[in-house]
Amino acid sequence: MPLALRVVQSLSEAAGILAADSRTTLLSGGTLVMRDVNEGRLTDGTLLRVTDPAWRQIQVSGTRIELGAGATMAAILASRELGFLHAAARAVGGPAIRNMATIGGNLFAAAPYGDFAVALLALDAQVMVLAGYGSPRAVPIEEFLAGRSRGEARLVASVQFNRPVAPGDFRFLKVSRVKPKGLSVLSIAAHLPGHASRIGQARVAYGAMGPLPVRARGVERALEGKALDANGIAAARAAALEGVQPVTDAIASDWYRREVLPVHLGRLLANQS
Ligand SMILES: Cc1cc2nc3c(=O)[nH]c(=O)nc-3n(C[C@H](O)[C@H](O)[C@H](O)COP(=O)(O)OP(=O)(O)OC[C@H]3O[C@@H](n4cnc5c(N)ncnc54)[C@H](O)[C@@H]3O)c2cc1C
């Protein structure tokens, strides 16, 4: 059976189709799906495209931000209100990829991809999931990522999170061997409330330091109540490797990733990245 293409208007119709047929694949920006098609890994079933404009919307109301899962990295970069996310959006591929690559697709991208998902993890995003006809259910991003490989989330409608209170509360860096658009040796996102005096309830996340984006819980604990001075940064660096299981791939070995992570974490916290 050849591949079929089906186009639907509404998100709930798409969610219903995806729930009913495991051989249907959602086609979002298509940067990964179409590569699978072109390279012969995806040869039958149905590709499903959604035209609902709400799926691509970006809404900022007060401190709450909602990004439609179909919004692209280019759309994030075009939004002045989302300046704190520009480094994370710019980390995804080159301009042609960013014109197509979506927020939703990035949540499903395997390491060393998934740079934007690392930022969403540090921002404690809620992932709005449609598992069939009905209303979206809010799933905390950590729970969402843990269940991702089980195929529980058939359709992500949007992601929601709060805007960091102060400029500089949110930081992101990506380390790659090829500039400016190589794949991640690692990425780090940090939400550092109170960074100007004493940190409270930091959330720090890593990409490519495991099969999924992971929280750096040791670093978060080490930073609690500390100033971002030499002592605070040294404590964070000492805890940098707690709980990580870096991948070995064509970009870097797990050993190399472990060696360089504390150095880049220190630079990010010192605002020298
Ligand atoms: C040359 C190249 C360079 C790249 N560089 C980077 C990089 O530097 N950093 C990086 O993070 N990524 C990179 N990528 C990977 C990819 O482009 C991004 O991760 C992108 O965000 C994927 O989004 P997409 O919309 O294209 O996903 P698609 O290809 O459309 O979909 C990918 C998967 O996610 C599923 N999916 C997509 N959206 C949803 C949704 N809303 N709900 C449920 N399932 C969904 C699809 O069904 C499919 O299984 C690169 C890819 C290429 C080809």
The ligand as a Gaussian input file, in Angstrom:
#p B3LYP/6-31G(d) Opt

LIG

0 1
 C       18.993000      18.999000       8.586000
 C       18.262000      18.949000       9.908000
 C       18.788000      19.638000      10.989000
 C       18.125000      19.621000      12.224000
 N       18.685000      20.296000      13.261000
 C       18.044000      20.284000      14.461000
 C       18.611000      20.963000      15.568000
 O       19.675000      21.579000      15.478000
 N       17.941000      20.931000      16.757000
 C       16.759000      20.248000      16.896000
 O       16.175000      20.272000      17.986000
 N       16.213000      19.584000      15.873000
 C       16.825000      19.581000      14.654000
 N       16.289000      18.893000      13.615000
 C       15.102000      18.068000      13.846000
 C       13.772000      18.744000      13.541000
 O       13.863000      19.638000      12.465000
 C       13.192000      19.522000      14.728000
 O       13.284000      18.751000      15.907000
 C       11.754000      19.967000      14.487000
 O       11.301000      20.793000      15.552000
 C       10.760000      18.827000      14.266000
 O        9.495000      19.428000      14.008000
 P        8.630000      19.096000      12.693000
 O        7.421000      19.942000      12.785000
 O        9.424000      19.211000      11.462000
 O        8.291000      17.571000      12.987000
 P        7.699000      16.477000      11.969000
 O        8.783000      15.955000      11.102000
 O        6.472000      16.978000      11.306000
 O        7.250000      15.374000      13.038000
 C        8.209000      14.666000      13.824000
 C        7.454000      13.623000      14.673000
 O        6.675000      14.284000      15.665000
 C        5.291000      13.964000      15.507000
 N        4.565000      15.210000      15.758000
 C        4.860000      16.441000      15.264000
 N        4.043000      17.365000      15.784000
 C        3.201000      16.710000      16.616000
 C        2.111000      17.105000      17.443000
 N        1.733000      18.387000      17.526000
 N        1.461000      16.161000      18.144000
 C        1.824000      14.858000      18.072000
 N        2.853000      14.419000      17.315000
 C        3.540000      15.327000      16.598000
 C        5.140000      13.499000      14.064000
 O        4.032000      12.675000      13.868000
 C        6.459000      12.776000      13.864000
 O        6.402000      11.498000      14.442000
 C       16.915000      18.902000      12.367000
 C       16.390000      18.210000      11.261000
 C       17.036000      18.234000      10.060000
 C       16.442000      17.499000       8.880000

